[in-house]
Amino acid sequence: FPLWTLLSAVLAIYNPASFAWFDTNWFTAGLGILMLSMGITLTPADFAKVLTKPLPVAVGFVSCYGLMPAIAFGLSKLFGLTKALTAGLVLCGSINGGQASNLCAYIARGNVALS
């Protein structure tokens, strides 16, 4: 997988037109497939394990929905961004990277349920 990602990135840099067909509809479908494929790897036992370790889940939740937007807001003030750019940066900071972390954990044979 990392090799395909690297090859695709290099191709996109040197020949962007080769990815022009990959519009929003394809991206949405690809993300849906990725979410489904990661979800079907989980078992009820995975969810039970997550419930036995509430601290990592709480830390992840607070980091994602508290710390990241606060850092985004602080950076926007530090760089003197406009209100519109500040709002955009805070919104981007509020979005979790769940699918990327799930995919990386799955590839590394890590705990997808906790990623």
C-alpha positions as CSV (number, residue, x, y, z in Angstrom):
1,F,0.0,0.0,0.0
2,P,2.7,2.6,0.8
3,L,4.3,1.9,-2.6
4,W,1.0,2.5,-4.4
5,T,0.5,5.7,-2.5
6,L,4.0,7.0,-3.3
7,L,3.7,6.1,-6.9
8,S,0.3,7.7,-7.2
9,A,1.6,10.9,-5.5
10,V,4.6,11.1,-7.8
11,L,2.3,10.6,-10.9
12,A,-0.1,13.3,-9.6
13,I,2.8,15.7,-9.1
14,Y,4.3,15.2,-12.6
15,N,1.0,14.6,-14.5
16,P,-1.9,16.2,-12.6
17,A,-4.3,15.7,-15.6
18,S,-4.1,11.9,-15.0
19,F,-6.2,12.4,-11.9
20,A,-8.6,15.0,-13.3
21,W,-11.3,12.3,-13.5
22,F,-11.2,11.9,-9.7
23,D,-13.8,14.5,-8.8
24,T,-15.9,14.9,-5.6
25,N,-18.3,12.1,-6.5
26,W,-15.4,9.6,-6.8
27,F,-13.8,10.9,-3.6
28,T,-17.0,10.5,-1.7
29,A,-17.5,7.0,-3.0
30,G,-13.9,6.1,-2.2
31,L,-14.2,7.4,1.3
32,G,-17.4,5.4,1.8
33,I,-15.7,2.3,0.6
34,L,-12.7,2.9,3.0
35,M,-15.1,3.5,5.9
36,L,-17.0,0.3,5.2
37,S,-13.9,-1.8,4.7
38,M,-12.4,-0.6,8.0
39,G,-15.7,-1.1,9.8
40,I,-16.1,-4.6,8.7
41,T,-12.8,-5.6,10.2
42,L,-14.1,-4.9,13.7
43,T,-15.7,-7.5,15.9
44,P,-18.0,-7.1,18.9
45,A,-14.9,-8.1,21.0
46,D,-13.1,-5.0,19.7
47,F,-15.8,-2.8,21.0
48,A,-15.7,-4.6,24.4
49,K,-11.9,-4.0,24.5
50,V,-12.5,-0.3,23.9
51,L,-14.9,-0.1,26.7
52,T,-12.3,-1.6,29.1
53,K,-9.9,1.2,28.2
54,P,-11.9,4.4,28.5
55,L,-8.9,6.7,29.2
56,P,-7.4,6.5,25.7
57,V,-10.9,7.0,24.2
58,A,-11.4,10.1,26.4
59,V,-8.0,11.5,25.6
60,G,-8.6,11.1,21.9
61,F,-12.1,12.7,22.2
62,V,-10.8,15.7,24.1
63,S,-7.8,16.1,21.8
64,C,-9.9,15.9,18.7
65,Y,-12.8,18.1,19.7
66,G,-11.1,20.4,22.3
67,L,-7.4,20.6,21.9
68,M,-7.2,20.6,18.1
69,P,-9.7,23.5,17.6
70,A,-8.0,25.4,20.4
71,I,-4.6,25.0,18.7
72,A,-6.2,26.1,15.3
73,F,-7.7,29.1,17.0
74,G,-4.4,30.0,18.6
75,L,-2.5,29.6,15.3
76,S,-5.0,31.8,13.5
77,K,-4.5,34.6,16.1
78,L,-0.7,34.1,16.0
79,F,-0.7,34.6,12.3
80,G,-3.3,37.3,12.3
81,L,-5.8,35.5,10.0
82,T,-9.2,37.1,9.1
83,K,-12.4,35.9,10.9
84,A,-13.3,33.8,7.8
85,L,-10.0,32.1,7.7
86,T,-10.0,31.6,11.5
87,A,-13.5,29.9,11.2
88,G,-12.2,27.7,8.4
89,L,-9.1,26.7,10.3
90,V,-11.1,25.9,13.5
91,L,-13.5,23.8,11.5
92,C,-10.6,21.9,9.9
93,G,-9.1,21.5,13.4
94,S,-12.4,20.0,14.6
95,I,-12.4,17.2,11.9
96,N,-10.9,14.0,13.1
97,G,-8.5,12.0,11.0
98,G,-10.2,8.8,11.9
99,Q,-10.2,7.1,8.5
100,A,-6.5,7.9,7.9
101,S,-5.5,6.6,11.3
102,N,-7.7,3.5,10.9
103,L,-6.1,2.7,7.6
104,C,-2.6,3.2,8.9
105,A,-3.4,1.1,12.0
106,Y,-4.9,-1.7,9.8
107,I,-1.8,-1.8,7.6
108,A,0.5,-1.9,10.6
109,R,-1.7,-4.6,12.1
110,G,-2.4,-2.3,15.0
111,N,-5.6,-2.0,17.1
112,V,-8.1,-0.5,14.5
113,A,-10.8,-0.2,17.2
114,L,-8.6,2.2,19.2
115,S,-7.0,4.1,16.3
